[in-house]
Amino acid sequence: MEIWIVLIVIAVIAAVVIGIYNGLIGRRNRVDEALSQIQVQLKRRHDLIPNLVNAVKGYMQFEQKVLTDVTNARAAAVSAGSQGVAAQAQAENMLTSTLRSLFAVVENYPELKANQNVLSLQEQLTTTENQISFSRQHYNATVLEYNNGIQTFPNNIFAGMFGFTKREFFEAEPEATSVPTVDLSLNQPPAAS
């Protein structure tokens, strides 16, 4: 009879450990999936930027520094992807800042405001920026759930034993929390009533 009690206790402990382990694996996989969604949107953003730079290059002969800054920030953002979430977030925030500079300069060129290619690229980039923001929010929510999961009792006992470590949030800098607002529409007088 005593052996059955011992076996039942061992089975219950094993079931609890397996449940905790599988729960932590599920949370970690959701974090990885959420990060991959950010990566998809960032790749789309990185792919749109050279097209935008090429579309405005001919009009902006005197603004080469802005174009160079955007190109360099894009290259840094692409390479930062392999350096971890914090480095990537910092590089992406810098890219957002340089894109704001580019769009501010575009405002000074009426020909660009009327260019359908530039308008289309700007719209695609704005849509992508929104998707990045949503993906970042989803990622950060899954990281919060995962980090809470590995830090609460009794999960924290087994998380350390199984090598589960805290994940970093994909942080946006305060000035990079909104999509750049750009009006590339033609400057037309208001309609008469």
Backbone bond lengths (Angstrom), bond angles and torsions (degrees), N, CA, C in turn:
res aa  C-N    CA-C-N  psi(-1)  N-CA   C-N-CA  omega(-1)  CA-C   N-CA-C  phi
1 M - - - 1.436 - - 1.528 111.82 -
2 E 1.331 116.54 -41.13 1.459 120.93 179.37 1.518 111.41 -62.88
3 I 1.312 117.71 -36.09 1.457 120.85 -179.84 1.525 110.74 -64.92
4 W 1.339 116.28 -35.03 1.469 119.83 178.62 1.525 110.46 -67.85
5 I 1.289 117.51 -39.30 1.468 121.06 178.63 1.519 109.96 -64.19
6 V 1.322 116.75 -43.90 1.467 121.43 178.29 1.532 109.88 -61.92
7 L 1.341 116.35 -44.43 1.465 120.14 179.94 1.529 111.58 -64.62
8 I 1.311 118.09 -38.17 1.463 121.80 178.27 1.523 110.40 -66.60
9 V 1.333 116.87 -42.88 1.464 121.03 178.20 1.530 110.13 -62.24
10 I 1.331 116.96 -43.96 1.475 121.08 178.60 1.525 109.93 -63.68
11 A 1.330 117.30 -41.52 1.470 120.84 179.42 1.522 111.08 -64.02
12 V 1.322 117.93 -40.64 1.465 121.64 179.06 1.521 110.16 -65.88
13 I 1.323 116.84 -45.05 1.476 120.54 178.23 1.522 110.05 -61.91
14 A 1.315 117.20 -43.88 1.468 120.71 178.86 1.522 110.68 -62.22
15 A 1.331 117.47 -41.88 1.463 121.10 179.38 1.528 110.81 -63.28
16 V 1.325 116.76 -40.99 1.469 120.73 178.34 1.522 110.28 -64.22
17 V 1.321 117.64 -47.04 1.467 121.81 -179.91 1.523 110.20 -61.41
18 I 1.324 117.16 -45.24 1.471 120.82 179.51 1.528 109.94 -63.51
19 G 1.316 117.89 -41.67 1.465 121.30 177.71 1.519 112.17 -61.88
20 I 1.327 116.03 -44.91 1.466 119.98 178.64 1.527 110.12 -63.87
21 Y 1.322 116.61 -46.56 1.464 120.63 -179.61 1.527 111.10 -59.64
22 N 1.317 117.26 -48.89 1.462 120.77 -179.45 1.524 111.95 -63.93
23 G 1.323 117.09 -36.38 1.461 120.49 175.99 1.517 111.93 -63.89
24 L 1.333 116.14 -42.06 1.467 119.58 178.37 1.529 111.47 -67.37
25 I 1.324 116.90 -37.79 1.471 120.35 176.65 1.527 109.78 -61.89
26 G 1.336 117.09 -44.48 1.460 121.05 178.86 1.518 111.89 -60.27
27 R 1.331 116.77 -43.53 1.468 120.54 178.72 1.520 111.24 -65.03
28 R 1.332 116.55 -43.13 1.470 119.78 179.07 1.522 110.81 -62.62
29 N 1.325 117.13 -40.13 1.463 120.41 178.94 1.526 111.63 -66.11
30 R 1.335 117.62 -35.56 1.462 119.98 176.77 1.528 110.61 -66.53
31 V 1.319 117.65 -36.87 1.467 120.73 175.93 1.527 109.64 -63.52
32 D 1.327 117.01 -46.04 1.465 120.33 179.77 1.522 111.40 -62.18
33 E 1.336 116.60 -40.37 1.466 120.54 178.99 1.522 110.57 -65.79
34 A 1.318 117.62 -41.56 1.463 121.12 179.16 1.522 110.87 -64.99
35 L 1.326 117.19 -38.81 1.464 120.25 177.00 1.526 110.56 -65.73
36 S 1.318 117.09 -37.78 1.469 118.79 179.14 1.527 110.66 -66.28
37 Q 1.332 117.96 -30.37 1.467 119.69 175.89 1.529 110.88 -67.24
38 I 1.317 117.05 -37.61 1.467 119.80 174.65 1.523 109.15 -63.13
39 Q 1.337 116.55 -43.86 1.467 120.26 -178.69 1.527 111.60 -59.85
40 V 1.331 116.99 -39.39 1.470 120.68 178.45 1.525 110.07 -61.29
41 Q 1.323 116.78 -46.03 1.461 120.42 -178.81 1.531 111.36 -68.84
42 L 1.325 117.01 -37.74 1.459 119.41 178.30 1.525 110.79 -66.34
43 K 1.325 117.42 -38.21 1.469 120.16 176.87 1.522 110.24 -62.16
44 R 1.310 116.30 -43.05 1.476 119.69 177.71 1.525 109.78 -60.40
45 R 1.320 116.40 -43.18 1.464 120.51 178.00 1.524 110.34 -61.18
46 H 1.315 116.01 -46.62 1.469 120.36 -179.08 1.523 111.20 -62.70
47 D 1.323 117.17 -33.92 1.461 120.87 179.16 1.523 112.28 -73.59
48 L 1.326 118.30 -30.32 1.465 121.29 -179.77 1.530 112.78 -76.00
49 I 1.306 117.10 -31.72 1.463 120.70 -172.82 1.532 113.02 -61.55
50 P 1.341 120.88 -46.06 1.472 117.87 178.49 1.528 112.57 -60.21
51 N 1.334 117.07 -35.67 1.463 119.41 177.07 1.522 111.17 -64.37
52 L 1.324 116.94 -41.12 1.458 120.87 178.39 1.529 110.42 -65.19
53 V 1.320 116.72 -45.48 1.470 120.43 179.48 1.528 109.86 -59.82
54 N 1.324 117.25 -44.76 1.466 120.27 179.06 1.524 111.91 -64.65
55 A 1.325 117.34 -35.30 1.461 120.81 -179.47 1.523 112.11 -67.87
56 V 1.319 117.66 -33.83 1.467 120.23 -177.41 1.526 113.14 -96.87
57 K 1.314 117.11 -12.97 1.465 121.29 -173.71 1.529 112.50 -56.32
58 G 1.310 117.38 -44.73 1.458 120.86 -177.36 1.507 113.73 -64.49
59 Y 1.317 116.87 -30.33 1.461 121.04 -178.84 1.519 112.53 -84.21
60 M 1.312 116.97 -23.02 1.457 120.99 -170.13 1.525 111.95 -110.76
61 Q 1.322 116.35 57.16 1.462 119.37 -177.31 1.531 112.72 -61.30
62 F 1.321 117.38 -30.55 1.461 120.05 -175.07 1.527 112.67 -95.50
63 E 1.308 117.06 5.86 1.454 121.84 -176.33 1.530 111.92 -117.13
64 Q 1.318 116.95 34.89 1.456 120.90 -175.64 1.521 112.47 -62.23
65 K 1.325 117.84 -31.19 1.467 119.98 179.88 1.531 110.60 -62.51
66 V 1.319 116.83 -41.89 1.468 120.22 179.70 1.521 109.78 -63.18
67 L 1.330 116.81 -44.52 1.463 120.63 179.90 1.531 111.22 -64.74
68 T 1.323 115.78 -40.18 1.469 120.23 177.94 1.524 110.41 -65.17
69 D 1.337 116.84 -41.32 1.471 120.44 178.66 1.523 111.05 -61.82
70 V 1.324 117.06 -42.65 1.470 120.68 178.99 1.517 110.34 -63.77
71 T 1.330 116.03 -45.48 1.465 120.60 -179.73 1.525 111.04 -62.34
72 N 1.328 116.99 -43.62 1.472 120.47 179.14 1.533 111.78 -67.31
73 A 1.324 116.73 -39.59 1.468 120.07 178.82 1.527 110.31 -65.77
74 R 1.326 117.02 -37.50 1.463 120.59 177.26 1.522 110.00 -63.56
75 A 1.342 116.64 -46.25 1.469 120.74 179.70 1.532 110.48 -60.75
76 A 1.324 116.73 -41.57 1.469 120.24 178.67 1.522 110.93 -65.10
77 A 1.329 117.40 -39.01 1.455 121.05 179.91 1.528 110.96 -66.95
78 V 1.320 116.09 -40.41 1.468 119.47 179.01 1.525 110.31 -63.52
79 S 1.330 116.88 -45.05 1.464 119.52 -177.93 1.530 112.38 -73.43
80 A 1.325 117.93 -23.39 1.463 120.76 -178.97 1.522 112.21 -72.31
81 G 1.325 117.41 -15.38 1.455 120.77 -179.01 1.511 113.80 -57.28
82 S 1.312 116.92 -28.74 1.465 120.81 -178.71 1.533 112.60 -92.73
83 Q 1.331 117.40 1.77 1.463 121.22 -175.35 1.521 114.00 -102.56
84 G 1.317 117.22 8.02 1.458 120.24 178.59 1.515 111.87 104.40
85 V 1.310 114.33 164.57 1.458 121.36 -174.12 1.524 112.00 -63.79
86 A 1.321 118.76 -43.43 1.464 121.28 -177.07 1.527 110.93 -64.24
87 A 1.316 117.69 -45.40 1.472 121.29 179.25 1.522 110.53 -65.02
88 Q 1.323 115.96 -40.06 1.454 119.41 -179.76 1.530 110.35 -66.58
89 A 1.313 117.78 -43.26 1.462 120.85 178.68 1.524 110.63 -60.43
90 Q 1.319 117.39 -42.41 1.464 121.27 179.38 1.529 110.57 -63.48
91 A 1.326 117.66 -44.07 1.459 121.11 -179.88 1.534 110.70 -66.25
92 E 1.312 117.07 -39.08 1.465 120.46 179.15 1.529 110.72 -67.68
93 N 1.319 117.26 -36.34 1.461 120.20 176.50 1.523 110.95 -64.72
94 M 1.328 116.58 -37.56 1.470 120.21 176.56 1.532 110.11 -65.65
95 L 1.313 116.45 -40.74 1.462 120.39 178.02 1.526 110.55 -62.36
96 T 1.300 117.75 -42.28 1.466 121.26 177.08 1.522 110.74 -58.86
97 S 1.316 116.02 -41.74 1.461 120.68 179.17 1.528 111.67 -63.48
98 T 1.326 117.31 -42.87 1.467 119.13 -179.70 1.531 110.95 -70.33
99 L 1.328 117.08 -31.99 1.470 119.15 175.91 1.526 110.64 -65.53
100 R 1.325 116.89 -37.21 1.467 120.23 175.75 1.524 110.11 -59.98
101 S 1.335 116.32 -42.03 1.468 120.14 178.68 1.520 110.37 -62.56
102 L 1.328 116.24 -43.08 1.460 120.21 179.71 1.524 110.36 -61.28
103 F 1.321 117.43 -46.93 1.462 119.98 -178.54 1.520 111.67 -66.63
104 A 1.323 117.12 -32.45 1.461 119.79 176.61 1.528 110.30 -65.19
105 V 1.329 116.77 -39.34 1.462 120.87 179.03 1.528 110.44 -70.51
106 V 1.320 116.91 -37.06 1.467 121.02 178.90 1.521 110.21 -57.21
107 E 1.318 117.29 -33.48 1.463 121.19 179.02 1.528 112.12 -57.52
108 N 1.334 117.72 -25.02 1.463 121.47 -178.32 1.522 113.09 -83.30
109 Y 1.314 118.03 -1.55 1.461 122.21 -176.21 1.528 110.06 -120.18
110 P 1.339 116.98 96.73 1.473 120.40 -178.29 1.532 112.88 -57.83
111 E 1.331 117.45 -32.35 1.471 119.73 179.76 1.526 110.95 -62.39
112 L 1.321 116.01 -36.46 1.462 120.29 179.55 1.526 111.41 -69.77
113 K 1.318 116.11 -34.97 1.457 119.62 179.62 1.524 111.33 -63.08
114 A 1.327 116.15 -26.31 1.467 120.60 -178.57 1.525 112.52 -95.86
115 N 1.317 117.90 -8.43 1.469 121.65 -176.19 1.524 110.06 -75.69
116 Q 1.339 115.95 117.82 1.465 120.85 -177.32 1.525 112.19 -63.50
117 N 1.325 117.75 -35.24 1.466 120.84 179.12 1.529 110.59 -64.34
118 V 1.308 116.54 -43.91 1.466 121.09 179.06 1.529 110.03 -66.00
119 L 1.339 116.26 -41.76 1.462 119.91 178.45 1.526 111.26 -61.48
120 S 1.321 115.77 -42.89 1.469 120.13 179.81 1.529 111.13 -65.02
121 L 1.330 116.68 -44.65 1.465 120.28 179.22 1.523 111.09 -64.04
122 Q 1.322 115.99 -40.00 1.457 119.96 179.00 1.521 110.20 -63.20
123 E 1.329 116.94 -42.15 1.466 120.57 178.85 1.532 111.11 -64.88
124 Q 1.329 116.67 -42.61 1.460 120.15 178.14 1.531 111.11 -63.50
125 L 1.324 115.73 -40.82 1.462 119.93 -179.73 1.533 110.84 -67.00
126 T 1.327 117.14 -39.40 1.463 120.42 177.45 1.524 110.44 -63.40
127 T 1.326 116.59 -43.67 1.466 120.88 177.49 1.523 110.55 -60.68
128 T 1.322 116.15 -43.27 1.467 120.79 179.32 1.523 110.74 -64.61
129 E 1.329 117.46 -40.25 1.468 120.88 177.87 1.528 110.40 -60.44
130 N 1.325 116.69 -41.06 1.472 120.30 177.39 1.520 110.64 -63.78
131 Q 1.323 117.42 -42.07 1.458 121.04 179.74 1.531 110.82 -66.14
132 I 1.318 116.72 -36.82 1.469 120.37 175.95 1.530 109.38 -62.24
133 S 1.313 116.19 -43.43 1.461 120.30 179.84 1.527 111.10 -61.38
134 F 1.323 117.36 -45.41 1.462 120.48 178.36 1.523 111.10 -64.56
135 S 1.322 116.45 -41.26 1.470 120.21 179.23 1.522 110.58 -64.56
136 R 1.327 116.90 -39.32 1.463 120.95 178.35 1.521 110.29 -63.27
137 Q 1.333 116.93 -42.27 1.461 120.36 178.94 1.532 110.63 -62.70
138 H 1.335 116.34 -43.94 1.464 120.31 179.19 1.529 110.39 -63.37
139 Y 1.324 117.00 -44.57 1.461 121.15 178.97 1.524 110.53 -59.32
140 N 1.328 116.67 -48.96 1.459 119.93 -178.04 1.528 111.93 -63.12
141 A 1.324 117.12 -34.62 1.471 120.08 176.76 1.529 110.57 -66.60
142 T 1.330 117.28 -40.48 1.472 119.16 179.70 1.527 110.40 -71.66
143 V 1.324 117.92 -33.97 1.467 120.51 175.90 1.525 109.78 -64.72
144 L 1.322 116.99 -41.80 1.466 120.15 178.00 1.528 110.47 -60.38
145 E 1.320 116.71 -45.82 1.465 120.65 179.11 1.534 110.81 -62.27
146 Y 1.324 116.64 -43.78 1.470 121.27 179.52 1.530 110.59 -63.75
147 N 1.346 116.27 -50.10 1.468 119.74 -178.41 1.529 111.05 -61.02
148 N 1.330 116.70 -40.79 1.471 119.35 175.56 1.520 110.17 -61.96
149 G 1.324 116.72 -39.74 1.458 120.93 -179.55 1.511 113.61 -63.05
150 I 1.316 117.20 -37.83 1.471 118.72 -178.28 1.522 112.74 -86.33
151 Q 1.330 117.00 -11.37 1.460 119.53 -177.46 1.518 113.63 -104.31
152 T 1.331 118.62 -8.00 1.458 120.84 -178.94 1.526 110.56 -95.58
153 F 1.297 114.68 152.36 1.461 121.75 -179.45 1.518 109.02 -78.94
154 P 1.285 120.58 138.59 1.455 131.72 3.49 1.534 113.06 -93.14
155 N 1.350 115.56 0.69 1.472 118.98 -178.54 1.522 112.63 -56.61
156 N 1.337 117.00 -36.89 1.463 119.75 -176.59 1.528 112.35 -60.97
157 I 1.303 117.25 -29.08 1.473 120.25 178.13 1.523 109.89 -64.69
158 F 1.317 115.26 -46.56 1.470 119.62 -175.76 1.530 112.12 -83.60
159 A 1.339 117.55 -28.46 1.463 120.08 179.97 1.525 110.84 -59.38
160 G 1.323 116.86 -44.55 1.461 120.34 178.06 1.517 112.54 -64.93
161 M 1.333 115.82 -39.74 1.466 119.85 -179.83 1.530 111.51 -65.47
162 F 1.335 116.98 -34.22 1.454 120.95 -176.55 1.533 113.30 -96.63
163 G 1.310 117.64 4.73 1.465 121.17 173.48 1.522 115.51 82.62
164 F 1.314 118.30 21.56 1.455 120.73 176.12 1.523 108.41 -81.27
165 T 1.322 116.86 125.40 1.459 121.16 -178.47 1.518 110.25 -121.14
166 K 1.312 114.77 158.45 1.458 122.07 -178.60 1.525 109.70 -61.79
167 R 1.327 116.97 142.35 1.462 123.33 177.22 1.524 109.90 -103.51
168 E 1.333 115.80 153.25 1.458 121.73 179.64 1.524 109.96 -89.74
169 F 1.330 114.99 148.47 1.457 120.79 174.16 1.528 109.33 -78.68
170 F 1.317 116.34 154.78 1.464 122.01 174.73 1.519 105.93 -92.69
171 E 1.315 115.44 91.87 1.454 121.51 -170.41 1.519 111.46 -88.21
172 A 1.317 114.68 136.65 1.455 121.22 172.54 1.519 107.23 -101.43
173 E 1.306 115.75 138.28 1.451 118.79 177.13 1.519 108.65 -70.79
174 P 1.336 117.64 152.71 1.469 119.96 -175.99 1.524 113.70 -51.52
175 E 1.311 117.86 -41.08 1.459 118.77 -179.01 1.523 112.22 -77.02
176 A 1.326 117.88 -9.73 1.459 120.82 -179.21 1.520 112.36 -105.26
177 T 1.312 117.19 19.35 1.456 118.77 -176.20 1.515 113.30 -87.19
178 S 1.310 118.36 -9.27 1.457 118.67 178.74 1.524 109.81 -124.52
179 V 1.296 114.07 154.68 1.455 120.56 178.60 1.518 107.95 -73.82
180 P 1.329 118.03 138.87 1.460 119.29 177.82 1.527 110.39 -57.89
181 T 1.323 116.69 133.55 1.450 120.83 177.33 1.513 107.72 -95.00
182 V 1.308 115.43 121.12 1.451 120.98 -177.73 1.515 107.78 -133.59
183 D 1.314 117.02 130.91 1.449 121.40 175.30 1.513 107.44 -107.95
184 L 1.316 116.44 102.90 1.453 121.16 -179.93 1.530 111.27 -98.85
185 S 1.302 116.87 13.70 1.462 119.59 179.52 1.521 109.35 -73.60
186 L 1.302 114.59 159.07 1.458 119.66 178.21 1.514 108.98 -64.79
187 N 1.300 115.62 142.75 1.461 119.11 176.28 1.514 108.03 -78.94
188 Q 1.294 116.96 99.88 1.447 121.68 179.52 1.514 107.67 -118.16
189 P 1.324 115.75 145.70 1.471 117.91 178.64 1.519 109.72 -67.70
190 P 1.321 117.47 152.49 1.452 120.19 178.92 1.521 110.77 -59.87
191 A 1.315 115.88 147.70 1.450 120.66 -179.59 1.514 109.97 -66.20
192 A 1.325 115.80 139.66 1.451 120.74 179.88 1.509 109.45 -75.52
193 S 1.320 116.23 142.07 1.461 118.30 179.59 1.494 112.22 -104.07
